[in-house]
C-alpha cells in the first residue's frame, strides 16, 4: 500500500502527445477512477504506473520511492485486465498461487495466503475448478484474488467489469468496493462508465485529450464541474448562456452555466419557479423517472422528473414552463 505521486507525466507516440504533463497525488488507501472518452490517455497513464510503458517526461513515486525507471516485476503492483487473463489449464487455486510461487514463498505460506484471499472474494468452494467452469463474475473474482494475494503496493484495474452484463456489473461494483475497503490497497480504476466511477471512487480523475480536466470526489465533479466537457461527460447537463450587450450593439459571452436535468421543474401553468417556456418534443418513461425533452429558444432542454411527482397531463406537443432554483446553476469556465 502506498501513496502515489505523479509529476509532469508525458507520453508521446509519433507526433501525438497522448498524455500531456499530468500531475496527481493520491493518498494511501484511496480508490481513484480515471474516467474519460476513448483515446483520452487513461489506459496509457495506467500502463505507465504499471511500468508497461516508459514516459518521455515526468516522474512516478510510490510513497517517497521514485519508481519511474524500475521494471514491472520490481514495482509490486497487482493488475486486473478486462479479459481477466487467467491461465486456462490451472485451477482457481493454482491461478491465485502463481504470483506467490514466482516470489519463492514456501508451500505452507502459499496455501495460507491462497485460502485467505479465496475467503475474501467468496470463492472457497471453487478452488479446484478451471476458469472455463466459472461464470464471468466468478472469473473476475479470481483475477482480483490473484492480484491481491501478493499484497501489492498499488492495484490497477483496467476496465475489469466491462465484460459483465449490466445486472452482474452493478452487483460486482458493490462487492469490489467492499473488498478493496477491507484490504486498504491504493487502487487506480480505468473506466469509461460514469456511473461505475461514481459508485466506486473516493476520487475521480476526468481526462480529455491527454490532459486532466478535473480531479475531485464524485460529489465535486458532478455537482461542481469546472467546464462544459466535465459537466457533459459526467452525467447529463443543460447549458445556458448569458451575453453582455454593449452600447455599440455588439455582444459577447459573459457566462455559461449548467443545470442538471433532475433540477429542472416542468409545469403547464406558470408558477414562481418559471423561467422559460418551451414545447415538449418527446417524453420517455423509464420506470423510476420520466424524461421530458423540451425545445426552448432553439435548443433542447432535458428534464428528469421522479415518477412519484411526474405530471401525466403533459403530453408531446404541449407548451410548458420550465424553471430551477438559483442554487441549481453551475457556473462553468468560459
VMD Tcl script that draws the C-alpha trace (Angstrom):
set ca {
  {0.00 0.00 0.00}
  {1.39 3.35 -0.98}
  {0.73 6.99 -1.68}
  {1.11 7.61 -5.41}
  {2.56 10.85 -6.75}
  {2.80 11.70 -10.46}
  {4.73 14.75 -11.63}
  {4.64 16.07 -15.20}
  {3.97 12.65 -16.73}
  {4.11 12.74 -20.55}
  {3.77 10.04 -23.22}
  {4.25 10.65 -26.94}
  {3.56 8.24 -29.81}
  {4.99 9.61 -33.03}
  {3.57 13.10 -33.37}
  {0.76 12.50 -30.87}
  {1.06 13.54 -27.23}
  {-1.34 11.09 -25.62}
  {-0.56 12.11 -22.02}
  {0.46 15.72 -21.56}
  {2.38 16.66 -18.37}
  {-0.22 15.44 -15.89}
  {0.15 15.78 -12.11}
  {-1.57 13.64 -9.47}
  {-1.19 12.97 -5.76}
  {-3.28 10.10 -4.42}
  {-3.29 9.34 -0.66}
  {-2.61 5.84 0.60}
  {-5.64 3.54 0.53}
  {-7.78 5.61 -1.85}
  {-9.72 4.23 -4.84}
  {-9.32 6.54 -7.82}
  {-11.19 6.20 -11.10}
  {-9.59 7.58 -14.25}
  {-12.52 8.47 -16.46}
  {-12.69 9.78 -20.00}
  {-13.59 9.04 -23.63}
  {-11.67 6.60 -25.83}
  {-8.21 7.92 -26.69}
  {-8.06 10.40 -23.80}
  {-4.91 8.82 -22.29}
  {-6.40 7.00 -19.29}
  {-5.16 3.50 -20.16}
  {-1.74 4.84 -21.18}
  {-1.49 6.53 -17.78}
  {-2.32 3.24 -16.08}
  {0.30 1.41 -18.16}
  {2.95 3.94 -17.17}
  {2.11 3.47 -13.48}
  {2.39 -0.28 -14.06}
  {5.70 0.04 -15.91}
  {4.49 -1.38 -19.23}
  {5.16 2.00 -20.88}
  {8.00 4.41 -20.23}
  {7.19 8.16 -20.17}
  {9.07 10.69 -22.28}
  {9.00 13.06 -19.31}
  {7.86 13.06 -15.70}
  {8.21 11.02 -12.55}
  {6.18 8.44 -10.62}
  {6.61 7.85 -6.89}
  {5.24 5.16 -4.58}
  {5.48 6.88 -1.20}
  {8.92 8.56 -1.39}
  {10.44 5.99 -3.75}
  {10.92 7.05 -7.38}
  {9.82 4.06 -9.45}
  {9.75 5.67 -12.92}
  {12.67 3.58 -14.23}
  {12.06 0.45 -12.15}
  {10.93 -2.67 -14.05}
  {7.38 -4.04 -13.87}
  {8.41 -7.07 -11.81}
  {10.01 -4.89 -9.11}
  {7.14 -2.43 -8.55}
  {4.97 -4.88 -6.60}
  {1.74 -3.93 -8.34}
  {-1.39 -6.01 -8.84}
  {-3.29 -5.70 -12.10}
  {-6.67 -6.94 -13.32}
  {-7.30 -6.73 -17.06}
  {-10.57 -6.55 -18.99}
  {-10.03 -10.14 -20.20}
  {-9.01 -11.35 -16.68}
  {-6.05 -13.22 -18.32}
  {-6.46 -16.37 -16.22}
  {-4.40 -19.45 -17.09}
  {-6.96 -21.88 -18.61}
  {-5.00 -25.05 -17.70}
  {-4.73 -24.09 -14.00}
  {-7.32 -24.39 -11.25}
  {-8.58 -21.36 -9.36}
  {-6.17 -22.04 -6.50}
  {-3.24 -22.52 -8.90}
  {-4.04 -19.27 -10.71}
  {-4.06 -17.37 -7.43}
  {-0.87 -19.08 -6.20}
  {1.12 -18.31 -9.35}
  {2.44 -14.90 -8.25}
  {3.45 -16.27 -4.85}
  {5.34 -19.15 -6.47}
  {7.26 -16.70 -8.65}
  {8.25 -14.88 -5.45}
  {9.54 -18.14 -3.94}
  {7.14 -18.36 -0.99}
  {7.05 -21.66 0.89}
  {4.26 -24.14 0.10}
  {2.80 -23.63 3.57}
  {2.75 -19.84 3.18}
  {1.26 -20.10 -0.32}
  {-1.55 -22.34 0.95}
  {-2.25 -19.97 3.84}
  {-2.39 -16.86 1.63}
  {-4.46 -18.52 -1.10}
  {-7.05 -19.74 1.42}
  {-7.27 -16.27 2.98}
  {-7.85 -14.50 -0.33}
  {-10.32 -17.15 -1.54}
  {-12.35 -16.37 1.58}
  {-12.04 -12.64 0.93}
  {-13.57 -12.95 -2.56}
  {-16.05 -15.71 -1.54}
  {-14.59 -18.34 -3.86}
  {-13.58 -21.11 -1.41}
  {-15.95 -23.73 -2.94}
  {-14.45 -23.20 -6.39}
  {-10.74 -23.63 -5.59}
  {-10.35 -26.79 -7.73}
  {-12.30 -25.60 -10.77}
  {-10.79 -24.42 -14.06}
  {-11.66 -20.94 -15.42}
  {-13.93 -22.38 -18.14}
  {-16.12 -23.85 -15.38}
  {-16.73 -20.40 -13.87}
  {-19.15 -17.59 -14.70}
  {-17.85 -14.17 -15.78}
  {-18.36 -12.76 -12.31}
  {-16.53 -15.68 -10.71}
  {-13.60 -15.28 -13.12}
  {-13.46 -11.61 -12.20}
  {-13.20 -12.55 -8.51}
  {-10.36 -14.97 -9.24}
  {-8.45 -12.34 -11.22}
  {-8.91 -9.90 -8.34}
  {-7.78 -12.52 -5.82}
  {-4.66 -13.25 -7.88}
  {-3.83 -9.54 -7.91}
  {-4.44 -9.09 -4.16}
  {-2.70 -12.21 -2.83}
  {0.77 -10.71 -3.42}
  {-0.20 -7.76 -1.17}
  {0.59 -5.15 -3.83}
  {1.60 -1.60 -3.04}
  {-0.79 -0.42 -5.76}
  {-3.69 -2.19 -7.51}
  {-4.51 -1.32 -11.14}
  {-7.89 -2.21 -12.66}
  {-8.29 -1.78 -16.43}
  {-11.97 -1.83 -17.48}
  {-12.23 -5.02 -15.43}
  {-16.04 -5.01 -15.14}
  {-16.91 -4.11 -18.72}
  {-17.22 -7.73 -19.92}
  {-20.05 -8.42 -17.44}
  {-23.74 -7.90 -18.15}
  {-25.34 -4.86 -16.56}
  {-27.02 -6.63 -13.62}
  {-23.88 -8.54 -12.66}
  {-21.71 -5.46 -13.19}
  {-23.81 -3.49 -10.69}
  {-23.58 -6.34 -8.17}
  {-19.81 -6.59 -8.64}
  {-19.35 -2.84 -8.15}
  {-20.66 -3.10 -4.61}
  {-18.67 -6.29 -3.94}
  {-15.47 -4.80 -5.37}
  {-15.82 -1.69 -3.24}
  {-16.29 -3.80 -0.11}
  {-13.24 -5.99 -0.86}
  {-10.98 -3.02 -1.57}
  {-12.09 -1.28 1.63}
  {-11.15 -4.43 3.56}
  {-7.68 -4.63 2.01}
  {-6.98 -0.87 2.08}
  {-4.83 -1.03 -1.05}
  {-4.37 2.13 -3.15}
  {-6.31 1.46 -6.36}
  {-6.50 3.01 -9.82}
  {-9.56 2.03 -11.82}
  {-9.77 2.89 -15.52}
  {-13.29 3.08 -16.93}
  {-15.41 4.91 -19.49}
  {-18.57 4.20 -17.44}
  {-19.55 7.32 -15.49}
  {-22.00 5.53 -13.19}
  {-19.34 2.95 -12.32}
  {-16.83 5.69 -11.47}
  {-19.37 7.47 -9.27}
  {-20.24 4.26 -7.41}
  {-16.72 3.02 -6.73}
  {-14.49 6.04 -6.28}
  {-13.08 8.12 -3.48}
  {-11.78 10.44 -6.21}
  {-12.45 10.76 -9.94}
  {-9.84 11.97 -12.43}
  {-11.55 13.21 -15.62}
  {-9.23 13.15 -18.65}
  {-9.62 14.51 -22.17}
  {-7.06 14.74 -24.99}
  {-4.21 13.71 -22.71}
  {-4.98 16.35 -20.08}
  {-6.63 16.20 -16.67}
  {-9.77 18.33 -16.81}
  {-10.71 17.90 -13.15}
  {-9.89 15.90 -10.04}
  {-12.38 15.62 -7.18}
  {-14.76 13.47 -5.20}
  {-17.78 12.09 -7.10}
  {-19.88 14.82 -5.47}
  {-17.48 17.57 -6.53}
  {-17.11 16.56 -10.17}
  {-20.86 16.04 -10.57}
  {-22.21 18.99 -8.59}
  {-19.35 21.42 -9.33}
  {-17.83 20.53 -12.72}
  {-15.18 23.01 -13.85}
  {-16.13 23.23 -17.51}
  {-18.59 22.16 -20.18}
  {-16.68 18.97 -21.02}
  {-16.78 17.63 -17.45}
  {-20.43 18.61 -16.99}
  {-21.48 16.85 -20.20}
  {-19.26 13.78 -19.82}
  {-20.22 13.03 -16.23}
  {-23.98 12.62 -16.43}
  {-26.37 14.83 -18.38}
  {-26.45 18.61 -18.34}
  {-28.34 21.51 -19.88}
  {-26.23 24.52 -20.86}
  {-27.37 28.13 -20.83}
  {-25.51 31.24 -21.93}
  {-25.62 34.78 -20.65}
  {-24.47 37.51 -23.01}
  {-23.22 41.04 -22.39}
  {-24.73 43.76 -24.59}
  {-22.72 46.90 -25.33}
  {-23.89 50.36 -26.34}
  {-22.41 49.91 -29.83}
  {-24.68 46.93 -30.42}
  {-22.01 44.24 -30.00}
  {-22.38 41.28 -27.68}
  {-20.01 38.76 -26.15}
  {-20.32 35.69 -23.98}
  {-20.38 36.70 -20.32}
  {-21.17 33.38 -18.66}
  {-22.05 29.74 -19.29}
  {-23.85 27.75 -16.65}
  {-25.22 24.23 -16.45}
  {-28.36 22.84 -14.83}
  {-28.71 19.10 -14.31}
  {-31.94 17.58 -15.73}
  {-33.11 16.40 -12.30}
  {-33.02 20.02 -11.07}
  {-35.42 21.24 -13.79}
  {-39.11 21.69 -12.96}
  {-41.83 21.31 -15.62}
  {-45.35 22.71 -15.41}
  {-48.21 23.51 -17.78}
  {-49.03 26.56 -15.69}
  {-46.73 29.46 -14.88}
  {-45.52 29.47 -11.27}
  {-42.90 31.10 -9.03}
  {-40.13 28.90 -10.49}
  {-40.97 29.52 -14.14}
  {-38.04 30.95 -16.10}
  {-38.55 29.84 -19.70}
  {-41.27 28.47 -21.96}
  {-40.83 25.60 -24.41}
  {-42.54 22.88 -26.41}
  {-42.39 19.21 -25.41}
  {-40.63 17.28 -28.21}
  {-40.87 13.82 -26.68}
  {-41.40 12.04 -23.38}
  {-39.54 8.93 -22.19}
  {-40.86 6.76 -19.38}
  {-38.06 4.82 -17.60}
  {-39.83 3.30 -14.61}
  {-38.45 5.46 -11.82}
  {-38.25 8.70 -13.84}
  {-39.91 10.42 -16.76}
  {-37.65 12.42 -19.09}
  {-39.06 15.41 -20.96}
  {-37.15 16.77 -23.98}
  {-38.30 20.37 -24.41}
  {-37.42 22.77 -27.22}
  {-36.54 26.12 -25.66}
  {-35.30 29.04 -27.75}
  {-33.99 26.75 -30.48}
  {-32.21 24.33 -28.12}
  {-33.25 21.13 -26.39}
  {-33.60 21.08 -22.61}
  {-33.85 17.78 -20.72}
  {-35.85 17.49 -17.52}
  {-35.93 14.33 -15.41}
  {-38.88 14.08 -13.04}
  {-39.31 11.38 -10.41}
  {-42.42 9.45 -11.32}
  {-43.87 9.98 -7.87}
  {-44.31 13.62 -8.91}
  {-44.45 13.31 -12.71}
  {-47.32 15.16 -14.39}
  {-49.25 12.67 -16.57}
  {-51.27 15.52 -18.05}
  {-48.25 16.76 -20.00}
  {-48.08 15.21 -23.48}
  {-45.95 15.63 -26.57}
  {-46.56 18.99 -28.24}
  {-47.63 20.80 -25.07}
  {-46.23 24.24 -24.25}
  {-44.75 24.12 -20.76}
  {-42.95 26.34 -18.26}
  {-39.55 25.21 -17.01}
  {-37.56 26.52 -14.08}
  {-34.96 25.76 -11.44}
  {-33.67 27.02 -8.13}
  {-30.89 29.61 -8.26}
  {-28.60 27.19 -6.44}
  {-29.01 24.63 -9.23}
  {-26.98 26.80 -11.62}
  {-23.42 25.55 -12.04}
  {-21.08 28.30 -13.33}
  {-18.58 26.99 -15.91}
  {-15.31 28.28 -17.30}
  {-15.93 30.30 -20.46}
}
mol new
graphics top color blue
foreach p $ca { graphics top sphere $p radius 0.5 }
foreach p [lrange $ca 0 end-1] q [lrange $ca 1 end] { graphics top cylinder $p $q radius 0.2 }
display resetview
